[in-house]
Amino acid sequence: QDAALLDIESKMVRITEELLRKRAEHNEGIVSTLEEVSLHQYEIEKIENFDKYCRHIQILLLQNNIIERLENLSKLKQLKYLNVALNNIIKIENLENCESLVKLDLTCNFIEAEYFEESLYNLKKVASIRELYLTGNPCTDWPGWKDLTIAIVDQLTRIEGEDVVPSQRIKAKQNFEQLMESLQLFIEQVRIKKKEEEGKEVSEGAYTRENRRKMYLEMGKEREEKERRENPKKFEENEPSPMFLANGEIRQCNEGKYDFLLNEWDDPEMTVFEMKIPKYLNTSLIDVNINPKWVSVRVKGKLTQLRLTEEIAVEKSTTQRSQTTGVLLIKMPKVTPNLILKKQNERMQKEKAQVKPNVIQATNDEETKTAPAPKQSFKDQKVDFDDIPDLE
């Protein structure tokens, strides 16, 4: 039985970038700009990676997991609502840097009376907090828990969905000393009760942190096995689309239908490839592959791939992405500069230097003005997949 539990624990769900992207479907799978995410009933044991992947999160729903403690939240400066109801948390902590946090739901956790005072003083450090839910925690078995909460965390305006009126606050502060004495007495009673129960066998159905954790891990395993039976395709790894045709030739394709520009003729020494990618798309979803005779880019698994007319130096090539527009720019120096193109460009430059620009003579001795050449837009310049005969 212990071996089976260890096997279940080895498959514990972690909060990864992949999981966050999966839960960010409403945000086009973009994690970096995610403002709300729901990860309830995932058998998650640890809060992690939100500070790394989605610092702009405002609503975080983590209820009904087996989270042991509040942690790794200090960099979430825009977090307004945190729901960690139905978890295994024993103390309120590590929230003082969540400077926008307004609402905290800790319903049905395991905050004991002995950690209650410390929890309240930790919550008091969160200046923005206004609403708190604690029902179902062991500390709420003590009758004075609401009054002490109001007395210590005086910025709260609602507890358990009810408004805190001024008279409640005044009364709670007046009775602070008596409340603290009552709490200490209650803590001592709990300790005596626990000591009396030491050595007694805990029933399997008892609502303890250990039993709850074991139950959730087993439920998670059963749910996964059921899903594997009913929907085996869901667990099959999707193979990426092929890069080569059956005859070994490179596929020319634009599976994602992105606008792109392939320029091999303006510069005799450089081939340039530009691709319009949504600016909020995480760069980790982009995979670039440069070959002497072709260039390929996968965006969210969709392949865009083109053959090159002239061989390029892979080791000297560079890849950049604009932070403002999201455009991907790949510069690929040619192994052998195009001498014909070079000569042609030189001749055109000489001809331009010899020809006088079109001048509009202004009356009344105004300054001479040169008509600017019209600029080509990205869309006008782009090589579209329709312009290349064998592009899929």
Beta strands, then each sheet from edge to edge (+ up, - down):
strand 1: 36-38
strand 2: 59-61
strand 3: 81-83
strand 4: 103-105
strand 5: 131-133
strand 6: 158-159
strand 7: 162-163
strand 8: 253-254
strand 9: 260-263
strand 10: 270-275
strand 11: 286-291
strand 12: 294-299
strand 13: 302-307
strand 14: 318-321
strand 15: 328-333
strand 16: 359-360
strand 17: 369-370
sheet 1: 1+ 2+ 3+ 4+ 5+ 6+ 7-
sheet 2: 8+ 13- 12+ 11-
sheet 3: 9+ 10- 15+ 14-
sheet 4: 16+ 17-
end
